[in-house]
Amino acid sequence: MKMINYRLGDVVRAGCIVDNQVIDLHQAYVARLRAKGCPRAEQLAAALVPPNTIELLEGGEKSLEEAQKAVEFALENGLVIDRANVKIEAPILKPNKIVCVGHNYREHILEMKRELPEYPVIFAKFSNTIIGPEDNIPLPPITSQLDYEAEFAFVIGKRARNVKQAEALEYVAGYTIVNDVTARDLQRRTIQWLQGKTLDGSAPMGPWLVTKDEIPDPHSLEISLSVNGEERQRSNTKNLVFNVHYLVEFLSHIMTLEPGDVICTGTPGGVGVARNPQVFLQHGDVVRIEVERIGVLENRVAAVPSQVEVESSCR
């Protein structure tokens, strides 16, 4: 299943996309229950197939199974919306956590002149960074070194604490694409990366969440990124230093992972800051990321005004 959030007017709801048809999972499930004569269809659907993607994931395998039944019922009965009539948002909008892994592809580690890490390098992004596949990447005047980072990401499907690697995929709901857009000049102002990683709109995500049943092996996927049609990054998830199994174990021993948490697994070599000469994103650039078996995430860069300029007090 390709899970999405879609916007129709002012309302954002959980859905599924099949070809160019959007299915509202909750409404389709209500219709299915009513067709079966269920007397409390709305209440039961709210519990099993809620209209929010994170709440849907919180329902676990049972909710995903019922959501699939809703999809089949909708397709059989024409309960679909033309994709052209809605806006596709990021598949996860307000996760409890966005955990990112740095220096996790061998070629990227080498280009950044680092050694292979003994443990994963982790940092955070926040929900303010998330935008969808139809949004522009903001380029604010506070940075002149906005960079791209193609990332294969996985989303947690059930509460995970002290998980073993052998059981890791039981806790994964599915997979998506994230562009870990980074302001390099802000990132390097201090030894902590956070300020360069958390600009508004700096985590384009999507175009959907592919449930794990469609990708039995997450460690054999081609990943590439291009800017204005020029390929800048290409690798395969088999080159991850710390793979999905390892990261679920490692992270769940540090913190409790919750349904909807997004884990970005790192970027391949070819980032703009490591090129010679360096190249950074400019207004009008089109950034396209493709991950095998997931799809394409494409966003345009757009300059935006900034209300506040902050200067160092140490000058």
Secondary structure as GFF3:
##gff-version 3
##sequence-region A 1 315
A	DSSP	beta_strand	2	8	.	.	.	ID=ss1
A	DSSP	beta_strand	11	18	.	.	.	ID=ss2
A	DSSP	beta_strand	21	24	.	.	.	ID=ss3
A	DSSP	alpha_helix	25	35	.	.	.	ID=ss4
A	DSSP	alpha_helix	41	48	.	.	.	ID=ss5
A	DSSP	alpha_helix	53	58	.	.	.	ID=ss6
A	DSSP	alpha_helix	60	77	.	.	.	ID=ss7
A	DSSP	beta_strand	81	82	.	.	.	ID=ss8
A	DSSP	three_ten_helix	83	85	.	.	.	ID=ss9
A	DSSP	beta_strand	87	89	.	.	.	ID=ss10
A	DSSP	beta_strand	98	102	.	.	.	ID=ss11
A	DSSP	alpha_helix	106	111	.	.	.	ID=ss12
A	DSSP	beta_strand	121	125	.	.	.	ID=ss13
A	DSSP	three_ten_helix	127	129	.	.	.	ID=ss14
A	DSSP	beta_strand	130	131	.	.	.	ID=ss15
A	DSSP	beta_strand	137	139	.	.	.	ID=ss16
A	DSSP	beta_strand	146	147	.	.	.	ID=ss17
A	DSSP	beta_strand	150	156	.	.	.	ID=ss18
A	DSSP	three_ten_helix	165	171	.	.	.	ID=ss19
A	DSSP	beta_strand	172	179	.	.	.	ID=ss20
A	DSSP	beta_strand	182	183	.	.	.	ID=ss21
A	DSSP	alpha_helix	184	187	.	.	.	ID=ss22
A	DSSP	alpha_helix	194	197	.	.	.	ID=ss23
A	DSSP	beta_strand	203	211	.	.	.	ID=ss24
A	DSSP	three_ten_helix	212	214	.	.	.	ID=ss25
A	DSSP	beta_strand	222	227	.	.	.	ID=ss26
A	DSSP	beta_strand	230	236	.	.	.	ID=ss27
A	DSSP	three_ten_helix	237	239	.	.	.	ID=ss28
A	DSSP	alpha_helix	244	254	.	.	.	ID=ss29
A	DSSP	beta_strand	262	264	.	.	.	ID=ss30
A	DSSP	three_ten_helix	272	274	.	.	.	ID=ss31
A	DSSP	beta_strand	286	291	.	.	.	ID=ss32
A	DSSP	beta_strand	295	303	.	.	.	ID=ss33
###
